[in-house]
């Protein structure tokens, strides 16, 4: 028995009218009877294409401001009836139900509505009810019915009809059904998460996630892993919303690292200073402020010039030609910035594999949000770490208070430490990192690695002594013992910033005093695993 199902009647109800007229005309020319609702029907009819109003099918008018129009047995019976099932055929005949062979629905734009900051009532009115109900009905009955939820699939259906004498094949219907169920799942996930935020439910009983494929990737973290980049619709500027001007396709690791880089550089207000972050394997190998982007880039690169090779460069201001000319001197994977001038774009174009991403702005580091990570058998959700050092009540706990320059550098270092994998130690001096210790099992090891990095960078630059001399140091979490602090002091640090909260805070403070260090506590931890 053939799995081809003829398409003779189609119901179209779409919010996005892109391509609708051409698609409706193409279906009509292939002998398909069109049924439609509200604005969709009017658009089709105004184009001079024959279309039946769904009210003429159901015998009921649209009512309740359009909330009720397709929730009717003559619609759902037409979608759910199993062809060649005697009982179903008898029910259709008894109740005057005709089969619907193709359903074309895209949903009310709830995601776009909430993204623009709509109020409660407007958001509620943009929750689609009839659309998801019909989509699920048609998808369940994919043995007989084709369902389209994406404008991109209009041509797919038409090509199938031309290949199969006006019908669709089962393999295509299964593929479209999977896509349709995923679409309604992602839609409901957006609604449920919006409601959770609205009612203040931090950990609701059920949590859903969903996204739309941006692009399949060649592979994941490693070549034997599959990967795809999915967009959740979150209204946050960054790698997901960026416009790629040039360069080859982003890899899984590129996306991950570029996101880390841009989130870090967004911590620096562009109205106050230019800032550049260079990222490698999700960790900063150099971050700096400067009077210009060029100065900030060169200072960031100097922190770890070896690791900067093949890194991701993020800028908090519009990329100019001067900065671009420096960045392209070494191999760089990605440049991401709010914007770029034409001369800078032309310079970057000379490196055909270098990706240039422009976002149109910076994400707000204080904005709330939700993060998710998979574990075996489950998902971990948490709110975004939107704590900013400028908002923290810094408490001086040592006999010596930091100088004005030390305090500025302490804030800078803690801003960076927030984006370094734990255990994190960051040495900084004059608005630039000079040594970063990341991802170690002990905080003292991170301190020693960061100090070693500072010494190596100074040696590479021909400096007489380690750049850690006269620097400040930031720790993402408290020092459980004084050893990590003492390692920083031995390296030449003069001031420390840390959250505090250890059982041995008194011992750590005493050690700082004995070493002549100034120390401030923030009360906020920045673990990043």
C-alpha positions in Angstrom: 0.0 0.0 0.0 1.4 3.4 -1.0 2.2 5.9 1.7 1.4 8.8 -0.5 -1.5 10.9 0.7 -3.2 13.3 -1.7 -3.6 16.9 -0.6 -7.1 18.0 -1.5 -8.1 20.3 1.3 -5.7 22.6 3.3 -6.4 24.8 6.4 -4.2 27.8 6.6 -4.0 30.0 9.7 -0.8 32.0 10.1 0.4 35.0 12.1 3.5 35.5 9.9 2.2 36.2 6.4 5.6 36.0 4.7 5.2 34.0 1.4 1.5 33.3 2.2 0.0 34.6 -1.1 2.4 32.8 -3.3 2.0 29.6 -1.4 -1.8 29.8 -1.3 -1.9 30.5 -5.0 0.5 27.6 -5.7 -1.8 25.2 -3.7 -4.9 26.6 -5.4 -3.3 26.0 -8.8 -2.7 22.4 -7.9 -6.4 21.9 -7.2 -6.3 22.3 -3.4 -9.4 23.7 -1.6 -8.2 26.3 0.8 -9.8 26.9 4.2 -8.7 29.8 6.4 -9.3 32.1 9.4 -9.5 35.8 10.1 -6.6 37.8 8.8 -5.2 34.9 6.9 -8.4 34.4 5.0 -8.6 38.1 4.2 -5.0 38.2 2.9 -5.7 35.3 0.6 -9.1 36.6 -0.6 -7.7 40.1 -1.2 -5.2 38.5 -3.6 -8.0 37.1 -5.6 -7.5 33.5 -4.5 -10.6 31.3 -3.7 -10.7 30.5 0.0 -13.4 29.1 2.3 -13.9 30.8 5.7 -13.5 28.4 8.6 -16.9 29.6 9.9 -18.6 28.2 6.8 -17.0 24.8 7.7 -17.9 24.8 11.4 -21.2 26.6 11.2 -20.1 28.9 14.0 -18.8 32.4 13.8 -15.4 33.4 15.2 -16.2 34.6 18.8 -14.7 35.9 22.0 -12.2 38.3 20.1 -11.1 35.4 18.0 -10.2 33.1 20.9 -12.7 30.5 19.6 -12.7 29.8 15.8 -11.0 26.4 15.1 -11.8 24.5 18.3 -14.5 22.5 16.6 -15.2 18.8 15.7 -15.4 19.7 12.0 -11.8 21.0 12.2 -10.3 18.5 14.6 -12.3 15.6 13.2 -10.9 16.5 9.7 -7.4 16.5 11.1 -7.6 13.4 13.4 -9.7 11.0 11.3 -7.7 8.0 10.3 -8.3 7.4 6.6 -9.7 4.0 5.6 -10.7 3.3 9.2 -14.4 2.2 8.9 -15.4 3.7 12.3 -13.8 7.0 11.6 -15.3 7.1 8.1 -18.7 6.4 9.5 -18.4 9.2 12.1 -17.2 11.7 9.4 -20.2 10.8 7.2 -22.7 11.0 10.1 -21.5 14.4 11.2 -20.6 16.0 7.9 -16.9 16.1 8.6 -14.5 16.4 5.6 -10.8 15.4 5.8 -8.1 18.1 6.0 -5.0 16.9 4.4 -2.6 19.8 5.0 -2.4 22.1 8.0 -0.4 25.3 7.7 0.0 27.2 11.0 2.5 29.5 12.5 1.7 30.7 16.0 0.8 34.0 17.6 4.1 35.9 18.1 4.4 35.4 21.9 8.2 35.3 21.9 8.4 38.6 20.0 5.7 40.1 22.1 7.4 39.5 25.5 10.8 40.4 24.0 9.6 43.9 23.3 8.5 44.3 26.9 4.7 44.0 26.5 2.5 44.2 29.5 0.7 41.3 31.1 -2.6 41.6 29.1 -0.9 42.0 25.7 1.3 39.0 26.5 -1.7 36.8 27.5 -3.6 37.7 24.3 -0.6 36.5 22.3 -0.8 33.0 23.7 -2.1 30.9 20.9 -4.6 28.1 21.8 -6.2 26.9 18.6 -2.9 26.8 16.7 -1.1 24.4 19.0 -4.2 22.3 19.4 -4.5 21.9 15.6 -0.7 21.4 15.2 -0.7 18.6 17.7 -3.8 17.0 16.2 -2.3 17.0 12.7 1.1 15.8 13.9 -0.5 12.9 15.8 -2.2 11.9 12.6 0.9 12.2 10.4 0.1 8.9 8.7 -2.5 10.9 6.8 -1.9 14.6 7.4 1.0 16.9 6.6 1.6 19.8 9.0 3.7 22.9 8.2 4.8 25.3 11.0 7.6 27.0 9.2 7.5 29.3 6.2 10.7 27.7 5.0 8.7 24.4 4.4 6.3 25.9 1.9 8.5 25.0 -1.0 9.2 21.6 0.6 5.5 20.7 0.4 5.1 22.0 -3.1 8.1 20.0 -4.3 6.7 16.9 -2.6 3.3 17.4 -4.3 5.0 17.8 -7.7 7.0 14.7 -7.1 4.1 12.6 -5.9 1.2 13.5 -8.1 -0.3 16.1 -5.7 0.4 14.3 -2.5 2.9 14.0 0.4 5.1 11.0 1.4 5.2 9.4 4.8 8.9 10.2 5.4 8.2 13.9 4.9 5.1 13.8 7.1 7.1 12.2 9.9 9.8 14.9 9.6 7.2 17.7 9.6 5.4 16.2 12.6 8.7 16.1 14.6 9.3 19.7 13.8 5.8 20.6 14.7 5.9 19.0 18.1 9.3 20.7 18.8 7.8 24.0 17.8 4.9 23.8 20.2 7.2 22.5 22.9 9.5 25.5 22.5 6.5 27.8 22.3 5.1 26.4 25.6 8.5 26.6 27.2 8.7 30.3 26.5 5.3 30.9 27.9 5.9 28.8 31.1 9.2 30.4 31.8 7.7 33.9 31.3 5.0 33.0 33.7 7.5 31.6 36.2 9.4 34.9 36.1 6.1 36.9 36.4 5.0 35.1 39.5 8.4 34.9 41.1 8.7 31.1 40.9 12.5 30.5 41.0 12.2 26.7 40.9 8.8 25.8 39.4 7.7 22.2 39.6 8.3 21.7 35.9 10.8 23.5 33.8 11.0 23.4 30.0 13.5 24.6 27.5 13.3 24.9 23.7 15.0 26.6 20.8 15.1 26.9 17.0 18.0 25.7 15.0 20.3 28.5 14.0 22.6 26.2 12.2 23.9 22.6 12.4 27.6 22.4 13.2 30.3 20.3 11.7 30.9 18.8 15.1 30.8 19.6 18.8 33.7 20.1 21.2 35.5 17.2 19.5 35.1 15.8 15.9 33.3 12.6 17.0 30.5 14.7 18.7 27.4 16.0 16.9 26.3 19.6 17.6 23.8 22.3 16.6 23.3 25.9 17.6 19.8 26.6 18.8 18.3 30.0 19.6 16.0 30.4 22.6 14.6 33.8 21.6 16.1 35.5 24.7 16.3 39.2 24.2 20.0 39.5 25.0 22.6 41.0 22.7 25.5 38.6 22.0 26.7 35.8 19.8 23.2 34.4 19.2 21.9 37.7 17.8 25.1 38.9 16.1 25.4 39.6 12.4 28.4 37.7 10.9 30.0 39.9 8.3 32.7 37.4 7.1 34.7 34.3 7.9 33.9 30.6 7.9 31.2 29.1 10.0 31.5 29.3 13.7 32.3 26.1 15.5 30.8 24.8 18.7 33.8 26.0 20.6 33.8 29.3 18.8 30.3 30.0 19.9 31.0 29.0 23.5 34.2 31.1 23.7 32.7 34.1 21.9 29.8 34.2 24.3 32.2 34.1 27.2 34.3 36.9 25.7 31.4 39.2 25.0 29.8 38.7 28.4 33.1 39.6 30.0 33.8 42.8 28.0 30.2 43.9 28.6 31.2 44.4 32.3 33.1 47.5 31.2 30.9 50.6 30.5 32.0 51.9 27.1 31.1 55.5 28.2 33.8 55.2 30.8 36.6 53.4 29.1 37.5 51.3 26.0 38.0 47.6 27.0 39.1 44.5 25.3 39.0 40.8 26.4 40.9 38.0 24.8 39.5 34.5 25.5 40.9 31.1 25.1 38.9 27.9 26.0 36.3 30.1 27.8 38.9 31.7 30.1 40.4 35.2 29.7 44.1 35.2 28.8 44.1 39.0 28.8 41.7 41.8 29.7 42.5 45.5 29.7 41.1 49.0 29.7 42.6 51.9 27.7 42.0 55.3 26.3 41.5 53.6 22.9 40.7 50.2 21.8 44.2 49.8 20.3 45.7 50.6 23.7 43.3 48.2 25.5 44.0 45.4 22.9 47.8 45.7 23.2 47.7 45.7 27.0 45.4 42.7 27.0 47.6 40.8 24.6 50.7 41.6 26.6 49.2 39.7 29.6 49.7 36.3 27.8 50.8 36.8 24.2 51.3 33.0 23.7 47.7 32.1 24.7 46.3 35.1 22.7 47.3 33.4 19.5 44.2 31.8 18.1 41.9 33.5 20.6 38.6 35.3 20.6 38.8 39.1 20.8 35.8 41.0 22.3 35.5 44.8 22.3 33.1 47.0 24.1 33.2 49.8 21.5 32.9 50.2 17.8 35.9 48.5 16.1 38.0 51.1 14.4 40.8 50.7 11.8 43.6 51.2 14.3 42.5 48.4 16.5 41.6 46.1 13.6 45.1 46.6 12.1 46.7 45.4 15.4 44.3 42.5 15.9 44.9 41.0 12.5 48.7 40.9 13.0 48.3 37.5 14.8 46.0 34.6 14.1 42.6 35.3 15.7 39.5 33.1 15.4 36.7 35.7 16.1 36.3 39.4 16.6 33.0 40.4 18.3 32.0 44.0 18.8 28.9 46.2 19.0 29.8 47.7 15.6 32.7 48.4 13.2 33.6 51.2 10.8 34.1 50.6 7.1 37.9 50.9 7.2 38.0 48.3 10.0 35.7 45.9 8.1 38.0 46.3 5.0 41.1 45.5 7.1 39.5 42.4 8.6 38.3 41.3 5.1 41.9 40.6 4.3 41.8 37.6 6.6 39.2 35.4 4.9 38.9 32.9 7.7 38.6 35.5 10.5 35.0 35.8 11.7 33.7 39.3 12.4 30.5 39.5 14.5 28.6 42.7 15.1 25.9 42.7 17.8 24.5 46.2 17.7 25.2 46.8 21.4 26.3 45.2 24.7 24.3 42.9 27.0 23.4 44.4 30.4 25.5 42.6 33.0 22.9 43.5 35.7 19.9 42.0 33.7 18.3 38.9 35.1 18.3 35.7 33.1 18.4 31.9 33.3 21.2 29.5 32.7 20.9 25.7 32.0 23.4 22.9 32.1 22.8 19.2 31.4 23.9 16.4 33.7 23.2 12.7 33.4 19.5 12.3 33.7 18.7 15.9 34.5 19.1 19.7 33.9 20.5 22.3 36.3 18.9 25.7 36.1 20.1 28.8 37.8 19.7 32.6 37.6 22.4 34.5 35.7 25.3 35.8 37.8 24.3 39.5 37.5 26.1 40.7 40.5 28.3 43.7 39.6 31.2 44.9 41.8 30.2 48.5 41.5 27.0 47.6 43.4 28.8 45.7 46.2 29.4 47.1 49.7 33.2 46.8 49.7 34.4 46.4 53.3 38.1 47.2 54.2 39.1 44.5 56.7 42.8 45.2 57.1 44.7 47.9 59.0 45.7 49.4 55.8 43.1 50.7 53.3 43.8 50.4 49.6 44.9 53.5 47.8 42.7 55.0 45.1 44.7 53.3 42.4 44.6 50.0 44.2 40.9 50.2 44.7 40.3 50.9 41.0 42.4 47.9 40.1 40.7 45.7 42.7 37.4 46.5 41.2 38.8 45.8 37.7 40.3 42.4 38.9 37.1 41.3 40.6 35.1 42.2 37.4 37.4 39.9 35.5 37.5 37.1 38.1 33.7 36.8 37.7 34.4 35.4 34.2 37.3 33.1 35.0 36.8 29.4 35.7 37.1 28.5 39.4 39.3 28.4 41.3 40.1 31.8 39.9 42.9 34.2 40.8 43.5 37.4 38.8 46.5 39.8 39.1 45.9 43.3 37.7 47.8 46.5 37.5 46.7 49.9 36.1 43.5 48.6 34.5 45.0 45.5 32.9 45.4 41.8 33.8 49.0 40.8 34.3 48.4 37.2 35.4 45.4 34.8 35.4 45.1 31.5 37.3 42.1 29.4 36.2 40.3 26.2 36.8 42.6 24.7 39.5 41.6 22.3 42.2 43.3 24.4 44.9 43.3 28.2 45.2 46.9 28.3 46.1 47.8 26.6 42.8 45.8 29.2 41.0 47.7 31.9 42.8 51.0 30.3 41.9 50.0 29.8 38.2 48.8 33.4 37.9 52.1 34.6 39.5 54.1 32.5 37.1 52.1 33.8 34.1 52.8 37.4 35.3 56.6 36.6 35.5 56.6 34.9 32.0 54.7 37.9 30.4 57.1 40.3 31.9 60.1 38.3 30.7 58.5 38.2 27.1 58.2 42.0 27.2 61.8 42.4 28.4 60.8 43.8 31.8 63.2 43.7 34.7 60.8 42.1 37.2 57.5 40.3 37.3 54.4 42.3 36.4 52.9 40.9 39.6 55.1 43.3 41.6 52.9 46.2 42.7 49.8 44.5 41.4 46.5 43.7 43.1 44.9 40.3 43.2 41.3 39.1 43.1 39.9 35.8 44.2 36.5 34.6 43.0 35.8 32.9 46.4 37.2 33.2 49.9 40.7 32.0 50.9 40.1 28.9 53.0 43.6 29.2 54.3 46.2 32.0 54.3 48.5 30.1 51.9 46.8 31.4 48.7 47.0 35.0 50.0 50.6 34.5 51.0 51.5 33.2 47.6 50.0 36.5 46.2 52.1 38.5 48.6 55.2 36.6 47.7 54.5 37.4 44.0 54.4 41.1 44.9 50.7 41.9 45.2 49.9 44.8 47.5 46.1 44.6 47.8 43.5 41.8 47.7 39.8 41.6 46.9 37.8 38.5 47.9 34.3 37.6 49.0 35.1 36.6 52.6 33.0 34.2 54.6 35.6 31.6 55.5 35.8 30.1 59.0 39.4 31.3 58.9 38.8 34.8 57.8 40.5 36.1 60.9 43.6 34.1 60.1 43.6 35.4 56.5 43.1 39.0 57.7 45.9 38.6 60.2 48.2 37.2 57.5 47.3 40.2 55.2 48.1 42.6 57.9 51.5 41.0 58.7 52.3 41.1 55.0 51.3 44.8 54.8 48.5 44.1 52.3 45.3 46.0 52.0 42.2 43.7 51.7 38.6 44.4 50.9 35.7 41.9 51.1 32.7 42.0 48.7 30.3 39.6 50.3 29.7 38.1 46.9 31.2 34.9 45.4 31.7 34.4 41.7 32.2 30.6 41.2 32.1 29.6 37.6 32.4 25.9 36.8 
